[in-house]
Amino acid sequence: MNTITKTPQAKRVSGTESAAFLKTELLRRYLVVRGFSKKICETLEPEDCVIQTMPEASPTKWHLAHTSWFFEVFVLKQFSPDYHSLHPQYGFLFNSYYNAVGPFYSRPHRGLLSRPTVKEVFHYRSDIDLLVSELIESADEQLLAKLEPIVTLGLHHEQQHQELMLTDIKSVFWHNPLRPAFRKRDSIQTSPVPAIEWLKFEEGLHWVGHEGPAFSYDNEGPRHRVFVPAFSLASRLITNADLLAFIEDRGYERPELWLSLGWNAVKERGWDSPLYWEKRDGKWFTMTLAGMTELIPEEPVCHVSFFEADAYARWSGSRLPTEEEWETASSGLPLKGNFVESELYHVAPLASPASAGKPSQMFGDVWEWTRSSYSPYPGYSTAPGALGEYNGKFMCNQYVLRGGSCATSQSHIRRTYRNFFPPDARWQFTGIRLAKDLV
Ligand SMILES: [Fe+2]
């Protein structure tokens, strides 16, 4: 996914002092992000790291190797003149989808790779880390200006995979009848969730898309103007209790509520509740990264597909927001929320009611489905070369999600960030916020 568009920090380097600062900062960020991938694995055993539950997911071991391969191909092979790969075959095993780099191993079969072992992959990571660190440390001002944007892209790429590591290991543990815990969690305090308040937004011409010197992916631009008709947005996310009302009203049994493809999915896959929900002796339970727990009604609903979000919205007499509405409504809000740094690895109930007409829970907890198809902004074109494959070639048959989740790093998300998944995907931390037309 995604390619880099800007090299702002490099452009700001004007002397030895700022180059030294940039170098220190780049190394610090490199070690922090790479270290977090390792930290995720602290509670995992090698057996956990090799399983692939479905074609869309990957084993933890593969994520660990692929993110290292990215630095090997796009940093070391490009900028280290004497670099010789210690493991030339890893290029085939751990290339994800970059045709311009070369052929790659079948994605649905990543779980069949018992070798290299988890231990060998960690050694591979250490080797790459040593070489990338040495390259950054020894770089002169010119080389540093070239390295900075690619290393930054590699770190954001790794943060994307860290989120996938968490959602994929959740799927692994859910498939195990023992329902293991990835991390233990303290019991949580909840208080009643306030009723949804409908926040009104006037019609207007708005700028959307990324602007400014900070990093962004290419799919967030070019920044452009859009006319957004008047709309109202729900002040909070849809909760488990809200979704239960949909189930109790036979929402999963009524074709008139569903898009045709969504109804096909309901019938063919036997959907009768969000992913990971189970009813035992009349009580609902759900799988979390802390193991199987009783469903907490006040928590935001998660692990719903676009189809389910859309059907829920139709049932409730509303609709999903467009991505432009979401971006407009989030303007001026602090980029705060329940992100992976909170170490909950799960959604959290709304702590306080919406304040002063501002929507709550816009960032963190769950990625919010929008009704916008994932397509290029006006004037968008893919970058030349292999990194041009990061993003643009996926602009078909997917929907945009906004805001980040409890598995997203706070330093990775932006107001303009466009995540995307197919409409039947449910294993990410995906949830529902509603909107309405104002006519
Ligand atoms: Fe990747």
Residues whose N, C-alpha, C, O or C-beta is under 5 A from the ligand:
A	BS01	LIG	S96
